[in-house]
Amino acid sequence: MFKNPEKILAFTIVLAILLNPILVTEGSHILGIFNYYAYSHFKVFYPLLRRLAEEGHQVTVVTHIKALDKIKPHNYTELLLTGGLTTNVVTFKDIFPRRSLFNIFKDADYMHHEGLSHCELLYKSGHVDTILKSHEQQPFDLVITEYMNSDCQLGIPYLLQVPVVGLSSCVLMPYHFDRIALPDFPSYVQSKLVGFPEELNCYERLLNFLQTKLVNYIYRYRTHSDDRKVINKYLNVDFDIEDYAKRSTSLILVNQHYTLHGNKPLTSQLIEIGGIHIDERALNAKLPDEIEKFLENVPAEGVLFFSWGSMVRSSSMPSEKVQTIVKVLERQPFNIIWKWETDEVPTKSKKFLFVKWAPQLSLICHPKVKLFWGHGGLLGTTENIYCGKPLIITPLYGDQSVNAYAVQNRGVGSILFFDDINEKSLETTLKEVRRESYAENAAVLSHLFRNRDMKPLDRAVWWVEHLLQENGKIAHKLLQTKAVKLNWFVYYSLDSVSIILIGLALFIFIVRAILRRLCGLFKGGKQSGKVKTK
């Protein structure tokens, strides 16, 4: 029929498409809104956005951070925000490692002001007009956004009239439980803002309860009030954000897994995607030459990898702490790879390699890396659980305390608070985590973390596409729970308990009244039956 091979190939492709209608399904139009600046957070979200684009969906993303691939997917459109740093923004003056009630409220206040500034950046960017014009030409089907320290971005899906999928890069904030009527039991479910050993004692339960409820109320009445003002200022609409969040949220995808954070109450609206950012292809990537060369000549005891993430400059640590750490590590039988951000390094010892950047996952998983010293950031902690290495954690802020205690509670690592770092404490901690039991526990936890029914990225994509299918609106409606409409008194069945207690009290009162009456009659009968004698 065709003499030209190119025409034959084209005809074959067209015929295959016509015979297989599955291949020509039209992608949906998804809007991602990520106005929080943290690079580490976006590393959790980007794999989902990238995969959705690769699956044929048109994905438009408002973000501070460019696509993390050298070549971004064809269907991936960026609307970049400016005005905020994304790395090395936390100084050692900003850290709140000890989770007292005062520090928790201080942390919450910081996040409130931070969220408010990001709201202003979002609405001043001009991207909202671009989104609305695009929606008129080709309507969006779904909004995916981060649930963190503000809800001002919900003004956009409110105008678009589309459902929302929330993403959390850490365990849920206290004020997001009510959004999907997720059971919240401060008696054993630790909040993101705390961090305690298991099981909680009386004081820890009280602190967990107080901060959970108080932070929730402050967010609802303070943050939502400011969010509402921002939305009204820029979009000229006014609505109850709390109520809308409950009605519009189809799902929350949360970066947690039971192996690290324990068995917690789940509903069909909360999907665990712990480890979604872990790309196993990175394990086969070649390490930088200087790291490869350093690893070739390490002793049998291997290497300690020391990194406190992208938000903290470990090179800005007070010099006395640095010198203490160097002095102790120089006496150890292993070598050290240390993430350090400046050219000036604290020691010239050949036991140390200072790097400004390292491929964290592939380095932690390297067989010659025996220990990891992190700050309890969930990405590094999760990668370490995946690789199965013992670790030291020095929590500095945010959710790092709860992650640190999760590690310590599972016997795979030990906490060393920043203020407690001295020669003796560091020597003791290093000796502790090098015990054989830590390596054994880490290997078991790694196996459990990896061995799942579905990879976290596949799970996240499935649930998003479940909402985008032909019957997605019905799925959204069915996922909604009537519990979100109940006030706390009814939600905890206190109305029923009150009726039972009142009924029981009334029954006891009546029984006592009857018994008193019978006793009175009995006494009266005995007295009237007596015969008077002289």
C-alpha positions as CSV (number, residue, x, y, z in Angstrom):
1,M,0.0,0.0,0.0
2,F,2.8,2.4,1.0
3,K,6.2,2.2,-0.5
4,N,7.7,4.8,1.8
5,P,8.7,3.2,5.2
6,E,7.9,6.4,7.1
7,K,4.3,6.4,5.8
8,I,4.0,2.7,6.8
9,L,5.2,3.6,10.4
10,A,2.8,6.6,10.6
11,F,-0.1,4.4,9.4
12,T,0.7,1.7,12.0
13,I,0.8,4.2,14.8
14,V,-2.6,5.8,13.8
15,L,-4.1,2.3,13.5
16,A,-2.8,1.3,16.9
17,I,-4.3,4.4,18.5
18,L,-7.7,3.9,16.8
19,L,-7.8,0.2,17.9
20,N,-6.8,1.1,21.5
21,P,-9.0,3.9,22.8
22,I,-7.3,3.7,26.2
23,L,-4.3,5.5,24.7
24,V,-6.3,8.6,23.6
25,T,-7.9,9.4,27.0
26,E,-7.8,13.2,27.4
27,G,-5.8,14.4,30.4
28,S,-7.3,16.7,33.0
29,H,-6.3,20.2,33.9
30,I,-4.7,20.4,37.4
31,L,-3.6,23.5,39.3
32,G,-0.9,23.3,41.9
33,I,-0.6,26.1,44.5
34,F,2.5,26.0,46.7
35,N,3.1,29.5,48.1
36,Y,5.2,28.2,51.0
37,Y,8.9,28.7,50.1
38,A,10.6,25.6,51.6
39,Y,12.7,23.6,49.1
40,S,12.5,20.5,51.2
41,H,8.7,20.7,51.2
42,F,8.5,21.0,47.4
43,K,10.8,17.9,47.1
44,V,7.9,15.9,48.5
45,F,5.3,17.4,46.2
46,Y,7.2,17.6,42.9
47,P,7.3,13.8,42.2
48,L,3.5,13.7,42.2
49,L,3.2,16.8,40.0
50,R,5.8,15.4,37.6
51,R,4.1,12.0,37.3
52,L,0.7,13.6,36.7
53,A,2.2,15.6,33.9
54,E,3.9,12.5,32.5
55,E,0.5,10.7,32.6
56,G,-0.9,13.3,30.2
57,H,-2.5,15.7,32.5
58,Q,-2.0,19.5,32.0
59,V,-0.3,20.6,35.3
60,T,0.1,24.3,36.1
61,V,2.1,25.0,39.3
62,V,2.5,28.2,41.3
63,T,5.7,27.8,43.3
64,H,8.9,29.5,44.5
65,I,10.9,26.6,43.2
66,K,11.7,25.5,39.6
67,A,11.1,22.0,38.4
68,L,13.7,19.7,40.0
69,D,14.5,18.0,36.7
70,K,16.9,19.4,34.2
71,I,14.2,18.9,31.6
72,K,10.8,19.4,33.0
73,P,7.8,17.4,31.6
74,H,6.1,18.7,28.5
75,N,2.7,19.3,30.2
76,Y,4.3,21.0,33.2
77,T,3.8,24.8,33.4
78,E,5.4,27.0,36.1
79,L,4.2,30.3,37.5
80,L,7.2,31.3,39.6
81,L,6.9,33.4,42.8
82,T,9.8,35.6,43.9
83,G,10.7,37.4,47.1
84,G,11.7,34.5,49.4
85,L,14.8,32.3,49.9
86,T,14.3,28.6,49.8
87,T,17.5,27.3,51.4
88,N,19.8,28.1,54.3
89,V,17.2,30.5,55.9
90,V,17.3,29.2,59.5
91,T,19.9,30.4,61.9
92,F,20.9,29.0,65.3
93,K,19.1,31.9,66.9
94,D,15.8,30.7,65.4
95,I,15.9,27.2,66.8
96,F,13.3,25.8,69.3
97,P,14.4,22.2,70.0
98,R,12.9,22.0,73.4
99,R,9.1,21.8,73.0
100,S,7.8,23.7,76.0
101,L,4.3,25.3,75.7
102,F,6.0,28.7,75.4
103,N,8.2,27.6,72.5
104,I,5.3,25.8,70.8
105,F,3.3,29.1,70.8
106,K,6.4,31.0,69.7
107,D,6.8,28.6,66.8
108,A,3.2,28.9,65.9
109,D,3.4,32.7,66.0
110,Y,6.4,32.6,63.7
111,M,4.6,30.3,61.2
112,H,1.5,32.6,61.3
113,H,3.5,35.7,60.2
114,E,5.5,33.6,57.7
115,G,2.2,32.3,56.1
116,L,0.8,35.9,56.0
117,S,3.9,37.1,54.1
118,H,3.6,34.3,51.6
119,C,-0.1,35.1,51.0
120,E,0.8,38.7,50.1
121,L,3.5,37.3,47.7
122,L,1.0,35.0,46.0
123,Y,-1.7,37.6,45.4
124,K,0.7,40.4,44.4
125,S,2.4,38.1,41.8
126,G,-0.3,38.6,39.2
127,H,-0.5,34.8,38.7
128,V,-4.1,34.7,40.0
129,D,-5.2,36.8,36.9
130,T,-3.3,34.3,34.7
131,I,-5.0,31.4,36.4
132,L,-8.5,32.9,36.0
133,K,-8.0,33.7,32.3
134,S,-6.7,30.2,31.7
135,H,-9.7,28.8,33.5
136,E,-12.0,30.7,31.2
137,Q,-10.3,29.1,28.1
138,Q,-9.8,25.6,29.6
139,P,-11.3,25.0,33.0
140,F,-9.3,23.4,35.7
141,D,-10.6,20.2,37.2
142,L,-8.7,20.1,40.5
143,V,-6.5,22.1,42.8
144,I,-3.6,20.5,44.6
145,T,-2.1,22.6,47.4
146,E,0.0,22.4,50.5
147,Y,-1.7,22.4,53.9
148,M,0.8,24.1,56.1
149,N,0.5,27.5,57.9
150,S,-2.1,29.4,55.9
151,D,-5.3,28.8,53.8
152,C,-5.3,32.0,51.9
153,Q,-4.7,30.1,48.7
154,L,-8.1,28.5,49.0
155,G,-9.6,31.7,47.6
156,I,-8.5,30.5,44.2
157,P,-10.3,27.1,44.2
158,Y,-13.3,28.9,45.7
159,L,-13.5,31.0,42.5
160,L,-12.8,28.1,40.2
161,Q,-15.4,25.9,42.0
162,V,-13.2,22.8,41.9
163,P,-12.4,20.2,44.7
164,V,-9.1,20.4,46.6
165,V,-6.4,17.8,47.4
166,G,-4.2,18.8,50.3
167,L,-0.6,17.8,50.6
168,S,1.4,17.7,53.9
169,S,5.1,17.3,53.8
170,C,5.1,16.2,57.5
171,V,2.6,14.7,59.9
172,L,-0.6,16.8,60.1
173,M,-0.7,20.1,61.8
174,P,-3.1,20.1,64.7
175,Y,-5.7,22.3,62.9
176,H,-6.0,20.0,59.9
177,F,-7.6,17.0,61.7
178,D,-11.0,18.7,61.9
179,R,-10.9,19.4,58.1
180,I,-11.6,15.7,57.4
181,A,-13.0,14.8,60.8
182,L,-9.9,12.7,61.5
183,P,-9.9,11.3,65.1
184,D,-7.4,13.2,67.2
185,F,-6.5,11.6,70.5
186,P,-3.8,13.6,72.4
187,S,-3.5,10.8,74.9
188,Y,-1.3,8.9,72.4
189,V,-1.2,10.7,69.0
190,Q,1.7,13.2,69.2
191,S,1.3,16.5,67.5
192,K,3.7,17.7,64.9
193,L,4.7,20.5,67.3
194,V,5.8,18.3,70.2
195,G,8.0,15.3,70.7
196,F,8.1,12.8,73.5
197,P,9.1,9.3,74.3
198,E,6.4,6.6,74.1
199,E,4.3,6.1,76.2
200,L,3.3,9.6,77.3
201,N,3.3,10.3,81.0
202,C,0.7,12.6,82.6
203,Y,2.6,15.8,82.1
204,E,3.3,15.0,78.4
205,R,-0.4,14.1,77.8
206,L,-1.5,17.4,79.3
207,L,1.0,19.4,77.2
208,N,0.0,17.5,74.1
209,F,-3.7,18.1,74.8
210,L,-3.2,21.9,75.6
211,Q,-1.1,22.7,72.6
212,T,-3.3,20.7,70.2
213,K,-6.5,22.4,71.2
214,L,-5.0,25.9,71.8
215,V,-3.0,26.0,68.5
216,N,-6.1,24.8,66.7
217,Y,-8.3,27.6,68.1
218,I,-5.6,30.2,67.5
219,Y,-5.3,29.1,63.9
220,R,-9.0,29.0,63.4
221,Y,-9.7,32.5,64.8
222,R,-6.5,34.3,64.1
223,T,-4.9,32.9,61.0
224,H,-8.2,32.4,59.2
225,S,-9.2,35.9,60.1
226,D,-6.1,37.3,58.4
227,D,-6.5,34.9,55.5
228,R,-10.0,36.1,55.0
229,K,-8.9,39.7,54.9
230,V,-6.2,39.0,52.3
231,I,-8.7,37.1,50.1
232,N,-11.2,39.9,50.4
233,K,-8.6,42.5,49.6
234,Y,-7.3,40.9,46.4
235,L,-10.3,38.8,45.2
236,N,-13.2,40.8,46.6
237,V,-14.9,37.7,47.9
238,D,-15.7,36.8,51.5
239,F,-16.5,33.3,52.8
240,D,-16.0,31.1,55.9
241,I,-12.6,29.5,55.2
242,E,-13.0,26.8,57.8
243,D,-16.3,25.7,56.4
244,Y,-15.1,25.9,52.8
245,A,-12.0,23.8,53.6
246,K,-14.2,21.1,55.0
247,R,-16.5,21.1,52.0
248,S,-13.9,21.3,49.3
249,T,-11.2,19.0,50.6
250,S,-11.4,15.6,48.9
251,L,-8.2,14.1,50.2
252,I,-5.1,14.9,52.3
253,L,-2.0,13.1,51.2
254,V,0.4,13.1,54.2
255,N,4.1,12.3,54.2
256,Q,4.0,9.7,57.0
257,H,4.2,5.9,57.4
258,Y,3.4,3.7,60.4
259,T,7.0,2.3,60.6
260,L,8.3,5.7,61.7
261,H,5.3,7.6,63.2
262,G,3.3,4.7,64.5
263,N,-0.2,3.4,64.0
264,K,-2.6,6.4,63.9
265,P,-6.3,6.7,63.1
266,L,-6.9,6.9,59.4
267,T,-9.9,7.6,57.2
268,S,-10.5,7.2,53.5
269,Q,-9.7,10.9,53.1
270,L,-6.2,10.6,54.6
271,I,-3.7,8.8,52.4
272,E,-0.2,7.9,53.7
273,I,2.5,8.6,51.2
274,G,5.6,8.5,53.4
275,G,8.7,8.3,51.3
276,I,7.1,9.6,48.1
277,H,10.2,11.7,47.4
278,I,12.5,8.7,47.3
279,D,13.6,8.0,43.8
280,E,15.3,4.5,43.7
281,R,16.9,5.4,40.4
282,A,19.1,7.8,42.3
283,L,20.8,4.8,44.1
284,N,22.5,3.9,40.8
285,A,23.7,7.5,40.1
286,K,27.5,8.0,40.3
287,L,28.6,9.9,43.3
288,P,30.7,13.1,42.8
289,D,34.4,12.2,42.2
290,E,35.7,13.7,45.4
291,I,33.2,11.6,47.5
292,E,34.0,8.4,45.5
293,K,37.8,9.0,46.0
294,F,37.3,9.6,49.7
295,L,35.2,6.5,50.2
296,E,37.9,4.3,48.5
297,N,40.3,4.9,51.4
298,V,38.1,4.7,54.5
299,P,38.8,2.4,57.4
300,A,36.8,-0.8,58.1
301,E,34.6,1.2,60.5
302,G,33.3,3.2,57.6
303,V,32.0,6.8,57.4
304,L,29.7,9.0,59.4
305,F,27.7,11.3,57.1
306,F,26.9,14.6,58.9
307,S,24.2,16.8,57.3
308,W,21.6,19.2,58.8
309,G,19.6,19.7,55.7
310,S,18.9,22.6,53.2
311,M,17.4,25.1,55.6
312,V,20.2,25.3,58.1
313,R,23.8,26.3,57.5
314,S,25.9,24.1,59.7
315,S,28.8,26.4,58.9
316,S,27.0,29.1,60.9
317,M,27.2,27.1,64.1
318,P,28.9,28.7,67.0
319,S,32.6,28.1,66.8
320,E,32.9,26.5,70.2
321,K,30.3,23.9,69.2
322,V,32.2,23.2,65.9
323,Q,35.5,22.8,67.7
324,T,33.9,20.4,70.2
325,I,32.4,18.3,67.5
326,V,35.7,18.2,65.5
327,K,37.7,17.3,68.6
328,V,35.5,14.3,69.4
329,L,35.1,13.1,65.8
330,E,38.9,13.2,65.2
331,R,39.2,10.6,68.0
332,Q,36.8,8.2,66.4
333,P,37.8,5.1,64.3
334,F,35.6,6.1,61.4
335,N,35.9,9.0,58.8
336,I,33.5,11.8,58.3
337,I,31.7,13.4,55.4
338,W,30.3,16.7,56.5
339,K,27.9,19.0,54.6
340,W,29.5,22.4,55.0
341,E,28.6,25.5,53.1
342,T,31.8,27.6,53.0
343,D,35.3,27.3,51.6
344,E,36.8,27.8,55.0
345,V,36.7,24.5,56.9
346,P,37.2,23.8,60.6
347,T,39.9,21.2,60.2
348,K,42.4,20.0,57.6
349,S,42.4,16.4,59.0
350,K,42.3,13.8,56.3
351,K,39.6,12.0,58.3
352,F,37.2,14.7,57.1
353,L,35.6,15.6,53.8
354,F,33.6,18.8,53.7
355,V,31.1,19.1,50.8
356,K,28.7,21.9,50.0
357,W,26.3,19.4,48.5
358,A,25.9,15.7,48.4
359,P,23.4,13.2,46.9
360,Q,21.9,12.4,50.3
361,L,20.0,9.2,49.5
362,S,22.7,7.5,47.5
363,L,25.3,8.5,50.1
364,I,23.4,7.3,53.1
365,C,22.6,4.0,51.3
366,H,26.3,3.5,50.4
367,P,27.6,0.4,52.1
368,K,30.6,2.3,53.5
369,V,28.4,4.8,55.3
370,K,27.7,3.3,58.7
371,L,26.1,6.2,60.6
372,F,24.1,9.4,59.8
373,W,23.9,12.5,61.9
374,G,20.9,14.6,60.9
375,H,18.6,17.2,62.4
376,G,15.4,15.3,62.2
377,G,14.0,16.7,59.0
378,L,11.5,14.3,57.7
379,L,13.1,13.8,54.3
380,G,16.6,12.9,55.6
381,T,15.1,10.8,58.4
382,T,12.9,8.9,55.9
383,E,15.8,8.3,53.6
384,N,17.8,7.0,56.5
385,I,15.0,4.6,57.5
386,Y,14.9,3.5,53.8
387,C,18.6,2.8,53.8
388,G,18.6,1.2,57.3
389,K,21.4,3.0,59.0
390,P,21.7,4.0,62.7
391,L,21.6,7.7,63.3
392,I,22.1,10.6,65.7
393,I,19.4,13.3,65.6
394,T,19.9,16.9,66.8
395,P,16.4,18.5,66.4
396,L,16.4,22.2,65.7
397,Y,12.9,23.4,65.0
398,G,9.4,22.4,63.6
399,D,8.5,18.7,63.4
400,Q,12.1,17.6,64.0
401,S,11.5,16.8,67.7
402,V,8.6,14.5,67.0
403,N,10.6,12.8,64.2
404,A,13.6,12.5,66.6
405,Y,11.6,10.8,69.3
406,A,10.0,8.5,66.7
407,V,13.5,7.3,65.7
408,Q,14.7,7.0,69.3
409,N,11.5,5.1,70.3
410,R,12.2,2.5,67.6
411,G,15.8,1.9,68.8
412,V,17.4,3.0,65.5
413,G,18.9,6.3,66.8
414,S,19.6,8.6,69.7
415,I,18.8,12.2,70.3
416,L,21.5,14.7,71.1
417,F,20.0,18.2,71.7
418,F,22.1,21.1,70.3
419,D,22.4,22.7,73.8
420,D,23.7,19.4,75.2
421,I,26.6,19.0,72.8
422,N,29.8,18.7,74.6
423,E,32.7,16.2,74.5
424,K,31.3,13.8,77.0
425,S,27.7,13.7,75.6
426,L,28.9,13.3,72.0
427,E,31.3,10.5,73.0
428,T,28.5,8.7,74.9
429,T,26.0,9.2,72.0
430,L,28.4,7.9,69.4
431,K,29.2,4.8,71.5
432,E,25.5,4.2,72.0
433,V,24.4,4.3,68.4
434,R,27.4,2.0,67.4
435,R,25.9,-0.8,69.4
436,E,24.9,-3.8,67.3
437,S,21.3,-3.6,68.3
438,Y,20.9,-0.2,66.5
439,A,22.1,-1.6,63.2
440,E,19.8,-4.7,63.6
441,N,16.8,-2.6,64.4
442,A,17.5,-0.2,61.5
443,A,17.7,-3.2,59.1
444,V,14.3,-4.5,60.2
445,L,12.7,-1.1,60.0
446,S,14.1,-0.6,56.5
447,H,12.6,-3.9,55.3
448,L,9.2,-2.9,56.7
449,F,9.3,0.6,55.3
450,R,10.1,-0.7,51.8
451,N,7.8,-3.7,51.8
452,R,4.4,-2.2,50.9
453,D,1.4,-3.2,48.8
454,M,1.9,-0.1,46.6
455,K,4.7,2.5,46.2
456,P,3.8,5.8,47.8
457,L,4.0,7.7,44.5
458,D,1.7,5.2,42.7
459,R,-0.8,5.4,45.6
460,A,-0.8,9.2,45.4
461,V,-1.3,9.2,41.6
462,W,-4.1,6.6,41.8
463,W,-6.1,8.6,44.3
464,V,-5.7,11.9,42.4
465,E,-6.8,10.2,39.2
466,H,-9.7,8.6,41.1
467,L,-11.0,12.1,41.6
468,L,-10.4,13.0,38.0
469,Q,-12.3,10.1,36.4
470,E,-15.7,10.5,34.9
471,N,-17.4,9.9,38.2
472,G,-14.9,11.9,40.2
473,K,-17.5,14.4,41.4
474,I,-19.5,11.5,43.0
475,A,-16.3,10.2,44.5
476,H,-15.6,13.6,46.0
477,K,-19.1,13.7,47.5
478,L,-18.9,10.1,48.9
479,L,-15.5,10.8,50.5
480,Q,-17.0,13.7,52.4
481,T,-18.0,12.7,56.0
482,K,-21.0,14.1,57.8
483,A,-18.8,14.3,60.9
484,V,-17.3,17.6,59.7
485,K,-20.7,19.3,60.3
486,L,-20.9,18.2,63.9
487,N,-19.7,20.4,66.8
488,W,-17.2,18.9,69.3
489,F,-20.0,18.2,71.8
490,V,-21.9,16.0,69.4
491,Y,-18.8,14.6,67.7
492,Y,-17.5,13.1,70.9
493,S,-21.1,11.8,71.7
494,L,-21.1,14.0,74.8
495,D,-24.8,14.7,74.2
496,S,-25.6,11.0,74.4
497,V,-23.4,10.6,77.4
498,S,-25.1,13.6,79.1
499,I,-28.6,12.1,78.4
500,I,-27.4,8.7,79.9
501,L,-25.9,10.4,83.0
502,I,-29.0,12.6,83.5
503,G,-31.2,9.6,83.1
504,L,-29.1,7.5,85.5
505,A,-29.1,10.4,88.0
506,L,-32.9,10.8,87.7
507,F,-33.3,7.0,88.1
508,I,-31.2,7.0,91.2
509,F,-33.1,10.0,92.6
510,I,-36.5,8.3,92.0
511,V,-35.3,5.0,93.5
512,R,-34.0,6.8,96.6
513,A,-37.2,8.8,96.9
514,I,-39.2,5.6,96.7
515,L,-37.0,3.8,99.2
516,R,-37.2,6.8,101.6
517,R,-41.0,6.8,101.3
518,L,-41.2,3.0,101.9
519,C,-38.9,3.3,104.9
520,G,-41.1,6.1,106.3
521,L,-44.2,4.0,105.9
522,F,-42.5,1.0,107.5
523,K,-41.3,3.1,110.5
524,G,-44.8,4.6,110.8
525,G,-46.4,1.2,110.7
526,K,-44.2,-0.1,113.5
527,Q,-44.9,2.9,115.7
528,S,-48.7,2.6,115.3
529,G,-48.5,-1.1,116.1
530,K,-46.9,-0.6,119.5
531,V,-49.1,-1.2,122.7
532,K,-48.6,1.3,125.4
533,T,-47.9,-0.3,128.9
534,K,-47.4,1.2,132.3
